[in-house]
Amino acid sequence: MINCETFPHPNTMPGEQLLKPTEWSYCDYFWADKTEPQGNGTVAGFVLLLQKQPKGKQMEEEMSEFLQERIKIEEEYAKNLAKLSQNLLAAQEEDFLGEAWAQVKKSLADEAEVHLKFFTKLHSEVEELLMNFSENFKKDMKKCDHHITDLRKQLASPYASVEKSLTERQRDLEMKT
């Protein structure tokens, strides 16, 4: 089992040339059947993929929500650290304690800057890429749905003509008998 997928052993598939014989490859076992653990039969790899597709959409939505929440937290944390580093308490302190206090405040300001940069990267790179992926995926799925609908229409036409000719032959056969 690799990545929660069960693959047949290459020795159990004689006569098939594998695309990647030295490694497990989903492309080599995509159409092969996977035996269900309960022993209820077999499921084709394509069917498994179709079953997992809605879970992928849900995972993408959950990841998006998670990232948005993390971005909010990072932004608030950076702002609060920056605000705290600007605090004027003990600003009149001198000597060693004054230097230490100034270093603590500088350290807070530096940490705030790091979290602000992290927030910016999360927002600009990760979140936008995820949103773009999601939008492009939706567009691609719509294109696929339209294409499948067109193919079904094309399939329906010959099927209807075959059904019509079978009906006519059946009538002719009935007339002759």
Contacts in CASP RR format, 6 or more apart in sequence:
PFRMAT RR
TARGET T0000
AUTHOR 0000-0000-0000
METHOD contacts of the structure
MODEL  1
MINCETFPHPNTMPGEQLLKPTEWSYCDYFWADKTEPQGNGTVAGFVLLL
QKQPKGKQMEEEMSEFLQERIKIEEEYAKNLAKLSQNLLAAQEEDFLGEA
WAQVKKSLADEAEVHLKFFTKLHSEVEELLMNFSENFKKDMKKCDHHITD
LRKQLASPYASVEKSLTERQRDLEMKT
1 7 0 8 1.000
2 24 0 8 1.000
5 26 0 8 1.000
5 34 0 8 1.000
5 48 0 8 1.000
6 34 0 8 1.000
6 35 0 8 1.000
7 24 0 8 1.000
7 26 0 8 1.000
7 29 0 8 1.000
7 32 0 8 1.000
8 29 0 8 1.000
8 32 0 8 1.000
8 34 0 8 1.000
10 18 0 8 1.000
10 21 0 8 1.000
13 32 0 8 1.000
16 28 0 8 1.000
18 25 0 8 1.000
18 28 0 8 1.000
19 25 0 8 1.000
19 27 0 8 1.000
19 28 0 8 1.000
20 27 0 8 1.000
20 28 0 8 1.000
29 45 0 8 1.000
30 45 0 8 1.000
30 46 0 8 1.000
30 49 0 8 1.000
31 44 0 8 1.000
31 45 0 8 1.000
31 46 0 8 1.000
32 44 0 8 1.000
32 45 0 8 1.000
33 42 0 8 1.000
33 43 0 8 1.000
33 44 0 8 1.000
33 45 0 8 1.000
34 42 0 8 1.000
34 43 0 8 1.000
34 44 0 8 1.000
34 45 0 8 1.000
34 48 0 8 1.000
35 41 0 8 1.000
35 42 0 8 1.000
36 42 0 8 1.000
36 43 0 8 1.000
60 130 0 8 1.000
60 133 0 8 1.000
60 134 0 8 1.000
60 137 0 8 1.000
63 130 0 8 1.000
64 127 0 8 1.000
64 130 0 8 1.000
64 131 0 8 1.000
64 134 0 8 1.000
67 122 0 8 1.000
67 126 0 8 1.000
67 127 0 8 1.000
67 130 0 8 1.000
68 127 0 8 1.000
70 122 0 8 1.000
71 119 0 8 1.000
71 122 0 8 1.000
71 123 0 8 1.000
71 127 0 8 1.000
74 115 0 8 1.000
74 116 0 8 1.000
74 118 0 8 1.000
74 119 0 8 1.000
74 122 0 8 1.000
75 116 0 8 1.000
75 119 0 8 1.000
77 115 0 8 1.000
78 112 0 8 1.000
78 113 0 8 1.000
78 115 0 8 1.000
78 116 0 8 1.000
78 118 0 8 1.000
78 119 0 8 1.000
79 112 0 8 1.000
81 108 0 8 1.000
81 109 0 8 1.000
81 111 0 8 1.000
81 112 0 8 1.000
81 115 0 8 1.000
82 108 0 8 1.000
82 109 0 8 1.000
82 112 0 8 1.000
82 113 0 8 1.000
82 116 0 8 1.000
84 108 0 8 1.000
85 105 0 8 1.000
85 106 0 8 1.000
85 108 0 8 1.000
85 109 0 8 1.000
85 112 0 8 1.000
86 105 0 8 1.000
86 109 0 8 1.000
87 105 0 8 1.000
90 97 0 8 1.000
90 98 0 8 1.000
90 101 0 8 1.000
91 101 0 8 1.000
93 101 0 8 1.000
END
